[in-house]
Every structure is written in structure tokens, then in C-alpha cells.
């Protein structure tokens, strides 16, 4: 592949999967001291670096997802995770209370997912991002039944841990 063709293909990939990339980045930067714009640049760099490493059995969407999640996990490991509260002005106290509880539940969900073993965490995150068990199985080199079983065990564990926090 010529350098010009590689660049055009890379631009097409970024344009096609931009929304998915921002979704992944926002999930991994939520409540962390990571800047989404910096993370996006790092993910783009890794996509460029590993462009052409797509496996035959893997779809392009799965490859982009795998590179992005691996990059974000690497960035989170490098950076200590210090939760922060964004400064906001309170105009409607009832609405701000409802929003606070939604953010708290969202943060708790991701905290519980992060407490799972790495494989189960990746399976749950991929499924929440819209991947089927078949797609996850191909990208993780597992059987569909194994992915399904790990997913159901992980969800049961999350439910149990959530009930213990109440």
C-alpha cells in the first residue's frame, strides 16, 4: 500500500468510526483525570501506528474498537485515577439533584465493571458498546458460548455488588 493510499484509508477509518471512538474515550475518561482531547490524539496515533495489522477474521470495526480500548486502558494505567467534580452553577435544585444521582449511578456502574477481571470487563464493555457475542468472540479468540457465559456471570456479579452497596 502506497503512503498516499494508507493516508486516505486512515482518514476514511477515522471519519467512519469517529463517533465510536469518542464514545469509548468518554467512557474511559469519565471520572478520571484524563483529558478527552489528549486521549483522542493518542488513540489516533495508535490507529496510525498499527494500521495494517487487521486480522483476517476480524472486522474493521472490531479492530478499531480493540486498538481504542487497549490504548485507553494503557493511558488509565499510566495516569493515576483522581476523581474530580466539574464546577457547575446550580440553577434548578431539583434538576441538579436528579442529574447528580444519574452521574453517581453511572460512575458506580463503571466502577463495578472495572472491578471485574480484565476479560470479563472487556466483554461487558464491548457488549454495552453494541457488539454481539459473535463479534466479541472473534476479536477475543474465544467461543461464543464462552463469551456468553462470562457475560452472564459478570452481570450477576455486578448486580450482587450493586445490591451490597445499597
PyMOL commands that set and color helices and strands:
alter all, ss='L'
color gray80, all
select helices_A, chain A and resi 3-29+36-49+60-78+93-114+118-128+133-140+144-165
alter helices_A, ss='H'
color red, helices_A
deselect
rebuild
show_as cartoon
